Amino acid sequence: MKLRDKNDKNRQSSPLIKTKDSLFIDTTNISEKEVLEIAIQEIKKKIDFI
C-alpha cells in the first residue's frame, strides 16, 4: 500500500495530492460503517440541504 501511494503521488500524469480542503479519515482502527458515518457528517457540514 505504501508503494502504491508513493507511485500515485509521484506519477507525472495527475499525481495524487492532498488539497487544503481534502478530508483525511484515518481508517486504521475503525469499521467501514464508522468511516461512512464520519464522511457523511463532514459532507453535512459543507452542504446545508442534507
mmCIF file as gemmi writes it, N, C-alpha and C atoms, coordinates in Angstrom:
data_model
loop_
_atom_site.group_PDB
_atom_site.id
_atom_site.type_symbol
_atom_site.label_atom_id
_atom_site.label_alt_id
_atom_site.label_comp_id
_atom_site.label_asym_id
_atom_site.label_entity_id
_atom_site.label_seq_id
_atom_site.pdbx_PDB_ins_code
_atom_site.Cartn_x
_atom_site.Cartn_y
_atom_site.Cartn_z
_atom_site.occupancy
_atom_site.B_iso_or_equiv
_atom_site.pdbx_formal_charge
_atom_site.auth_seq_id
_atom_site.auth_asym_id
_atom_site.pdbx_PDB_model_num
ATOM 1 N N . MET Axp A 1 ? 0.828 -1.182 0 1 0 ? 1 A 1
ATOM 2 C CA . MET Axp A 1 ? 0 0 0 1 0 ? 1 A 1
ATOM 3 C C . MET Axp A 1 ? 0.88 1.256 0 1 0 ? 1 A 1
ATOM 4 N N . LYS Axp A 2 ? 1.954 1.227 0.788 1 0 ? 2 A 1
ATOM 5 C CA . LYS Axp A 2 ? 2.841 2.4 0.819 1 0 ? 2 A 1
ATOM 6 C C . LYS Axp A 2 ? 3.492 2.639 -0.539 1 0 ? 2 A 1
ATOM 7 N N . LEU Axp A 3 ? 3.882 1.55 -1.222 1 0 ? 3 A 1
ATOM 8 C CA . LEU Axp A 3 ? 4.478 1.683 -2.548 1 0 ? 3 A 1
ATOM 9 C C . LEU Axp A 3 ? 3.455 2.243 -3.536 1 0 ? 3 A 1
ATOM 10 N N . ARG Axp A 4 ? 2.226 1.749 -3.454 1 0 ? 4 A 1
ATOM 11 C CA . ARG Axp A 4 ? 1.17 2.255 -4.334 1 0 ? 4 A 1
ATOM 12 C C . ARG Axp A 4 ? 0.945 3.746 -4.098 1 0 ? 4 A 1
ATOM 13 N N . ASP Axp A 5 ? 0.877 4.147 -2.825 1 0 ? 5 A 1
ATOM 14 C CA . ASP Axp A 5 ? 0.67 5.559 -2.509 1 0 ? 5 A 1
ATOM 15 C C . ASP Axp A 5 ? 1.825 6.415 -3.028 1 0 ? 5 A 1
ATOM 16 N N . LYS Axp A 6 ? 3.056 5.922 -2.85 1 0 ? 6 A 1
ATOM 17 C CA . LYS Axp A 6 ? 4.229 6.653 -3.341 1 0 ? 6 A 1
ATOM 18 C C . LYS Axp A 6 ? 4.158 6.81 -4.852 1 0 ? 6 A 1
ATOM 19 N N . ASN Axp A 7 ? 3.817 5.73 -5.556 1 0 ? 7 A 1
ATOM 20 C CA . ASN Axp A 7 ? 3.696 5.793 -7.011 1 0 ? 7 A 1
ATOM 21 C C . ASN Axp A 7 ? 2.599 6.761 -7.435 1 0 ? 7 A 1
ATOM 22 N N . ASP Axp A 8 ? 1.466 6.738 -6.731 1 0 ? 8 A 1
ATOM 23 C CA . ASP Axp A 8 ? 0.354 7.642 -7.059 1 0 ? 8 A 1
ATOM 24 C C . ASP Axp A 8 ? 0.753 9.103 -6.872 1 0 ? 8 A 1
ATOM 25 N N . LYS Axp A 9 ? 1.511 9.389 -5.836 1 0 ? 9 A 1
ATOM 26 C CA . LYS Axp A 9 ? 1.912 10.768 -5.549 1 0 ? 9 A 1
ATOM 27 C C . LYS Axp A 9 ? 2.973 11.283 -6.514 1 0 ? 9 A 1
ATOM 28 N N . ASN Axp A 10 ? 3.779 10.374 -7.065 1 0 ? 10 A 1
ATOM 29 C CA . ASN Axp A 10 ? 4.92 10.785 -7.881 1 0 ? 10 A 1
ATOM 30 C C . ASN Axp A 10 ? 4.739 10.567 -9.379 1 0 ? 10 A 1
ATOM 31 N N . ARG Axp A 11 ? 3.568 10.123 -9.801 1 0 ? 11 A 1
ATOM 32 C CA . ARG Axp A 11 ? 3.369 9.934 -11.241 1 0 ? 11 A 1
ATOM 33 C C . ARG Axp A 11 ? 3.297 11.282 -11.948 1 0 ? 11 A 1
ATOM 34 N N . GLN Axp A 12 ? 3.682 11.299 -13.215 1 0 ? 12 A 1
ATOM 35 C CA . GLN Axp A 12 ? 3.709 12.561 -13.959 1 0 ? 12 A 1
ATOM 36 C C . GLN Axp A 12 ? 2.319 13.035 -14.347 1 0 ? 12 A 1
ATOM 37 N N . SER Axp A 13 ? 1.451 12.109 -14.682 1 0 ? 13 A 1
ATOM 38 C CA . SER Axp A 13 ? 0.108 12.47 -15.105 1 0 ? 13 A 1
ATOM 39 C C . SER Axp A 13 ? -0.854 12.387 -13.917 1 0 ? 13 A 1
ATOM 40 N N . SER Axp A 14 ? -1.441 13.486 -13.565 1 0 ? 14 A 1
ATOM 41 C CA . SER Axp A 14 ? -2.43 13.562 -12.481 1 0 ? 14 A 1
ATOM 42 C C . SER Axp A 14 ? -1.949 12.952 -11.167 1 0 ? 14 A 1
ATOM 43 N N . PRO Axp A 15 ? -0.866 13.48 -10.601 1 0 ? 15 A 1
ATOM 44 C CA . PRO Axp A 15 ? -0.398 12.93 -9.331 1 0 ? 15 A 1
ATOM 45 C C . PRO Axp A 15 ? -1.43 13.12 -8.219 1 0 ? 15 A 1
ATOM 46 N N . LEU Axp A 16 ? -1.442 12.179 -7.308 1 0 ? 16 A 1
ATOM 47 C CA . LEU Axp A 16 ? -2.353 12.232 -6.173 1 0 ? 16 A 1
ATOM 48 C C . LEU Axp A 16 ? -1.791 13.218 -5.152 1 0 ? 16 A 1
ATOM 49 N N . ILE Axp A 17 ? -2.498 14.317 -4.947 1 0 ? 17 A 1
ATOM 50 C CA . ILE Axp A 17 ? -2.05 15.308 -3.974 1 0 ? 17 A 1
ATOM 51 C C . ILE Axp A 17 ? -3.212 15.683 -3.067 1 0 ? 17 A 1
ATOM 52 N N . LYS Axp A 18 ? -2.893 15.927 -1.824 1 0 ? 18 A 1
ATOM 53 C CA . LYS Axp A 18 ? -3.9 16.334 -0.847 1 0 ? 18 A 1
ATOM 54 C C . LYS Axp A 18 ? -4.064 17.85 -0.925 1 0 ? 18 A 1
ATOM 55 N N . THR Axp A 19 ? -5.287 18.288 -1.166 1 0 ? 19 A 1
ATOM 56 C CA . THR Axp A 19 ? -5.552 19.723 -1.209 1 0 ? 19 A 1
ATOM 57 C C . THR Axp A 19 ? -5.887 20.226 0.194 1 0 ? 19 A 1
ATOM 58 N N . LYS Axp A 20 ? -5.915 21.535 0.349 1 0 ? 20 A 1
ATOM 59 C CA . LYS Axp A 20 ? -6.169 22.093 1.679 1 0 ? 20 A 1
ATOM 60 C C . LYS Axp A 20 ? -7.566 21.757 2.19 1 0 ? 20 A 1
ATOM 61 N N . ASP Axp A 21 ? -8.508 21.489 1.283 1 0 ? 21 A 1
ATOM 62 C CA . ASP Axp A 21 ? -9.858 21.163 1.72 1 0 ? 21 A 1
ATOM 63 C C . ASP Axp A 21 ? -10.166 19.661 1.642 1 0 ? 21 A 1
ATOM 64 N N . SER Axp A 22 ? -9.13 18.851 1.485 1 0 ? 22 A 1
ATOM 65 C CA . SER Axp A 22 ? -9.317 17.392 1.466 1 0 ? 22 A 1
ATOM 66 C C . SER Axp A 22 ? -9.714 16.89 2.846 1 0 ? 22 A 1
ATOM 67 N N . LEU Axp A 23 ? -10.448 15.809 2.851 1 0 ? 23 A 1
ATOM 68 C CA . LEU Axp A 23 ? -10.822 15.169 4.104 1 0 ? 23 A 1
ATOM 69 C C . LEU Axp A 23 ? -9.97 13.92 4.276 1 0 ? 23 A 1
ATOM 70 N N . PHE Axp A 24 ? -9.254 13.829 5.373 1 0 ? 24 A 1
ATOM 71 C CA . PHE Axp A 24 ? -8.461 12.651 5.682 1 0 ? 24 A 1
ATOM 72 C C . PHE Axp A 24 ? -9.136 11.909 6.822 1 0 ? 24 A 1
ATOM 73 N N . ILE Axp A 25 ? -9.43 10.649 6.596 1 0 ? 25 A 1
ATOM 74 C CA . ILE Axp A 25 ? -10.024 9.813 7.64 1 0 ? 25 A 1
ATOM 75 C C . ILE Axp A 25 ? -9.059 8.669 7.903 1 0 ? 25 A 1
ATOM 76 N N . ASP Axp A 26 ? -8.522 8.61 9.094 1 0 ? 26 A 1
ATOM 77 C CA . ASP Axp A 26 ? -7.641 7.507 9.479 1 0 ? 26 A 1
ATOM 78 C C . ASP Axp A 26 ? -8.516 6.289 9.74 1 0 ? 26 A 1
ATOM 79 N N . THR Axp A 27 ? -8.414 5.304 8.885 1 0 ? 27 A 1
ATOM 80 C CA . THR Axp A 27 ? -9.271 4.128 8.959 1 0 ? 27 A 1
ATOM 81 C C . THR Axp A 27 ? -8.614 2.965 9.683 1 0 ? 27 A 1
ATOM 82 N N . THR Axp A 28 ? -7.503 3.216 10.349 1 0 ? 28 A 1
ATOM 83 C CA . THR Axp A 28 ? -6.725 2.15 10.972 1 0 ? 28 A 1
ATOM 84 C C . THR Axp A 28 ? -7.535 1.287 11.921 1 0 ? 28 A 1
ATOM 85 N N . ASN Axp A 29 ? -8.274 1.895 12.815 1 0 ? 29 A 1
ATOM 86 C CA . ASN Axp A 29 ? -8.956 1.127 13.857 1 0 ? 29 A 1
ATOM 87 C C . ASN Axp A 29 ? -10.467 1.324 13.876 1 0 ? 29 A 1
ATOM 88 N N . ILE Axp A 30 ? -11.035 1.64 12.719 1 0 ? 30 A 1
ATOM 89 C CA . ILE Axp A 30 ? -12.485 1.832 12.68 1 0 ? 30 A 1
ATOM 90 C C . ILE Axp A 30 ? -13.096 1.005 11.547 1 0 ? 30 A 1
ATOM 91 N N . SER Axp A 31 ? -14.376 0.744 11.681 1 0 ? 31 A 1
ATOM 92 C CA . SER Axp A 31 ? -15.084 -0.089 10.708 1 0 ? 31 A 1
ATOM 93 C C . SER Axp A 31 ? -15.477 0.725 9.473 1 0 ? 31 A 1
ATOM 94 N N . GLU Axp A 32 ? -15.885 0.012 8.429 1 0 ? 32 A 1
ATOM 95 C CA . GLU Axp A 32 ? -16.372 0.68 7.225 1 0 ? 32 A 1
ATOM 96 C C . GLU Axp A 32 ? -17.567 1.566 7.548 1 0 ? 32 A 1
ATOM 97 N N . LYS Axp A 33 ? -18.432 1.086 8.419 1 0 ? 33 A 1
ATOM 98 C CA . LYS Axp A 33 ? -19.612 1.86 8.805 1 0 ? 33 A 1
ATOM 99 C C . LYS Axp A 33 ? -19.197 3.161 9.498 1 0 ? 33 A 1
ATOM 100 N N . GLU Axp A 34 ? -18.202 3.09 10.362 1 0 ? 34 A 1
ATOM 101 C CA . GLU Axp A 34 ? -17.732 4.293 11.05 1 0 ? 34 A 1
ATOM 102 C C . GLU Axp A 34 ? -17.114 5.284 10.064 1 0 ? 34 A 1
ATOM 103 N N . VAL Axp A 35 ? -16.369 4.772 9.078 1 0 ? 35 A 1
ATOM 104 C CA . VAL Axp A 35 ? -15.794 5.641 8.051 1 0 ? 35 A 1
ATOM 105 C C . VAL Axp A 35 ? -16.918 6.367 7.311 1 0 ? 35 A 1
ATOM 106 N N . LEU Axp A 36 ? -17.935 5.628 6.921 1 0 ? 36 A 1
ATOM 107 C CA . LEU Axp A 36 ? -19.072 6.218 6.22 1 0 ? 36 A 1
ATOM 108 C C . LEU Axp A 36 ? -19.755 7.278 7.075 1 0 ? 36 A 1
ATOM 109 N N . GLU Axp A 37 ? -19.954 6.994 8.358 1 0 ? 37 A 1
ATOM 110 C CA . GLU Axp A 37 ? -20.601 7.96 9.255 1 0 ? 37 A 1
ATOM 111 C C . GLU Axp A 37 ? -19.784 9.246 9.367 1 0 ? 37 A 1
ATOM 112 N N . ILE Axp A 38 ? -18.468 9.117 9.469 1 0 ? 38 A 1
ATOM 113 C CA . ILE Axp A 38 ? -17.602 10.296 9.543 1 0 ? 38 A 1
ATOM 114 C C . ILE Axp A 38 ? -17.71 11.1 8.253 1 0 ? 38 A 1
ATOM 115 N N . ALA Axp A 39 ? -17.65 10.408 7.116 1 0 ? 39 A 1
ATOM 116 C CA . ALA Axp A 39 ? -17.736 11.088 5.82 1 0 ? 39 A 1
ATOM 117 C C . ALA Axp A 39 ? -19.068 11.824 5.674 1 0 ? 39 A 1
ATOM 118 N N . ILE Axp A 40 ? -20.151 11.174 6.05 1 0 ? 40 A 1
ATOM 119 C CA . ILE Axp A 40 ? -21.47 11.806 5.944 1 0 ? 40 A 1
ATOM 120 C C . ILE Axp A 40 ? -21.549 13.041 6.829 1 0 ? 40 A 1
ATOM 121 N N . GLN Axp A 41 ? -21.034 12.961 8.039 1 0 ? 41 A 1
ATOM 122 C CA . GLN Axp A 41 ? -21.051 14.119 8.934 1 0 ? 41 A 1
ATOM 123 C C . GLN Axp A 41 ? -20.262 15.285 8.34 1 0 ? 41 A 1
ATOM 124 N N . GLU Axp A 42 ? -19.117 14.993 7.738 1 0 ? 42 A 1
ATOM 125 C CA . GLU Axp A 42 ? -18.31 16.048 7.126 1 0 ? 42 A 1
ATOM 126 C C . GLU Axp A 42 ? -19.021 16.66 5.921 1 0 ? 42 A 1
ATOM 127 N N . ILE Axp A 43 ? -19.688 15.833 5.142 1 0 ? 43 A 1
ATOM 128 C CA . ILE Axp A 43 ? -20.457 16.343 3.997 1 0 ? 43 A 1
ATOM 129 C C . ILE Axp A 43 ? -21.581 17.239 4.48 1 0 ? 43 A 1
ATOM 130 N N . LYS Axp A 44 ? -22.263 16.812 5.539 1 0 ? 44 A 1
ATOM 131 C CA . LYS Axp A 44 ? -23.365 17.622 6.088 1 0 ? 44 A 1
ATOM 132 C C . LYS Axp A 44 ? -22.868 18.988 6.551 1 0 ? 44 A 1
ATOM 133 N N . LYS Axp A 45 ? -21.643 19.074 7.051 1 0 ? 45 A 1
ATOM 134 C CA . LYS Axp A 45 ? -21.096 20.36 7.477 1 0 ? 45 A 1
ATOM 135 C C . LYS Axp A 45 ? -20.902 21.293 6.289 1 0 ? 45 A 1
ATOM 136 N N . LYS Axp A 46 ? -20.634 20.735 5.123 1 0 ? 46 A 1
ATOM 137 C CA . LYS Axp A 46 ? -20.341 21.542 3.943 1 0 ? 46 A 1
ATOM 138 C C . LYS Axp A 46 ? -21.573 21.862 3.112 1 0 ? 46 A 1
ATOM 139 N N . ILE Axp A 47 ? -22.582 21.008 3.188 1 0 ? 47 A 1
ATOM 140 C CA . ILE Axp A 47 ? -23.782 21.169 2.357 1 0 ? 47 A 1
ATOM 141 C C . ILE Axp A 47 ? -24.972 21.311 3.276 1 0 ? 47 A 1
ATOM 142 N N . ASP Axp A 48 ? -25.682 22.414 3.174 1 0 ? 48 A 1
ATOM 143 C CA . ASP Axp A 48 ? -26.753 22.689 4.135 1 0 ? 48 A 1
ATOM 144 C C . ASP Axp A 48 ? -28.106 22.08 3.78 1 0 ? 48 A 1
ATOM 145 N N . PHE Axp A 49 ? -28.237 21.376 2.688 1 0 ? 49 A 1
ATOM 146 C CA . PHE Axp A 49 ? -29.542 20.815 2.335 1 0 ? 49 A 1
ATOM 147 C C . PHE Axp A 49 ? -29.674 19.328 2.641 1 0 ? 49 A 1
ATOM 148 N N . ILE Axp A 50 ? -28.699 18.719 3.225 1 0 ? 50 A 1
ATOM 149 C CA . ILE Axp A 50 ? -28.779 17.299 3.584 1 0 ? 50 A 1
ATOM 150 C C . ILE Axp A 50 ? -29.214 17.174 5.041 1 0 ? 50 A 1
